[in-house]
Amino acid sequence: MQETIEDGQLLPFCGGIRVIFIPGVSLYVEEKKLLIAADALVKTGGALHRPVGEATLDMDQALPSLGKFLDYDISPVVCYHGGVFQGSPHQRIKKLQGKTEM
């Protein structure tokens, strides 16, 4: 049986996994405060960066959508490109969205 997942849906695995559409799918493991950002964020040189154009269909939609991550208490972040970012990503995400000076 096939099911459709929805933005904000809580999946009953690993103590609760929240679905975040931004576009694309990211997952937040509530019990571990772990964000699986997929292609939404990239880790390079120890810092988080904007998604890369080759992996993002609509950059104009993707950057503002990163703000959804700010609703969660996150640490660490797993990026498909660059690996694991340790620490709190909130200030950096605001910068990536252009809400603070870089």
C-alpha positions as CSV (number, residue, x, y, z in Angstrom):
1,M,0.0,0.0,0.0
2,Q,1.3,3.4,-1.0
3,E,0.8,6.5,1.2
4,T,1.4,10.1,0.6
5,I,3.3,12.1,3.2
6,E,2.4,15.8,3.9
7,D,4.3,18.8,5.1
8,G,4.4,18.8,8.9
9,Q,3.3,15.2,9.2
10,L,4.7,13.3,12.2
11,L,5.9,9.8,11.2
12,P,5.9,7.2,14.0
13,F,9.5,6.1,13.7
14,C,12.6,6.7,15.9
15,G,10.6,8.6,18.5
16,G,8.9,10.8,15.8
17,I,10.1,12.1,12.5
18,R,8.6,15.3,11.2
19,V,8.3,15.8,7.4
20,I,9.4,19.2,6.1
21,F,8.8,20.2,2.5
22,I,10.9,23.1,1.4
23,P,10.8,22.2,-1.9
24,G,12.1,18.7,-1.6
25,V,11.8,16.6,1.5
26,S,13.8,17.1,4.7
27,L,13.2,15.2,7.9
28,Y,13.5,16.2,11.6
29,V,14.1,13.5,14.1
30,E,12.5,15.1,17.1
31,E,14.0,12.8,19.8
32,K,17.5,13.5,18.6
33,K,17.0,17.1,17.4
34,L,18.5,15.9,14.1
35,L,17.7,17.6,10.8
36,I,18.3,15.5,7.7
37,A,18.4,18.5,5.3
38,A,18.9,16.4,2.2
39,D,19.8,18.9,-0.6
40,A,18.3,21.9,1.2
41,L,21.6,22.8,2.8
42,V,25.2,22.1,1.9
43,K,28.2,21.9,4.3
44,T,31.4,23.2,3.0
45,G,34.5,24.3,5.0
46,G,32.7,23.5,8.2
47,A,29.8,25.9,7.5
48,L,26.3,25.6,6.1
49,H,25.7,27.1,2.7
50,R,22.8,27.6,0.3
51,P,21.7,24.6,-1.8
52,V,23.5,24.1,-5.0
53,G,21.7,25.0,-8.3
54,E,22.2,21.5,-9.8
55,A,20.2,19.9,-6.9
56,T,17.5,22.6,-6.6
57,L,14.7,23.0,-9.1
58,D,13.5,26.4,-7.8
59,M,16.1,28.5,-5.9
60,D,13.6,31.4,-5.6
61,Q,11.3,29.1,-3.6
62,A,14.0,27.1,-1.8
63,L,15.8,30.0,0.0
64,P,12.7,31.5,1.7
65,S,11.6,28.0,2.5
66,L,14.7,27.4,4.6
67,G,12.9,29.5,7.3
68,K,10.8,26.4,8.1
69,F,13.9,24.9,9.7
70,L,13.9,27.8,12.2
71,D,10.8,26.4,13.9
72,Y,12.8,23.4,15.2
73,D,15.5,23.0,17.9
74,I,18.2,21.6,15.6
75,S,21.6,20.2,16.2
76,P,23.1,18.4,14.3
77,V,22.3,18.8,10.6
78,V,23.0,16.1,8.0
79,C,23.5,17.4,4.5
80,Y,23.7,15.2,1.4
81,H,26.6,17.3,0.2
82,G,29.3,17.8,2.8
83,G,28.2,15.6,5.7
84,V,27.3,16.5,9.2
85,F,27.2,20.0,10.7
86,Q,27.5,20.1,14.5
87,G,26.1,23.1,16.4
88,S,23.1,25.3,16.1
89,P,22.4,26.3,12.5
90,H,19.7,29.0,13.2
91,Q,21.8,32.1,12.8
92,R,23.4,30.8,9.6
93,I,20.1,29.9,8.1
94,K,18.9,33.5,8.7
95,K,22.0,34.7,6.9
96,L,21.5,32.3,4.0
97,Q,18.0,33.7,3.6
98,G,19.4,37.3,3.6
99,K,17.7,38.2,6.8
100,T,21.0,39.3,8.4
101,E,24.3,40.4,7.0
102,M,26.7,37.7,5.9
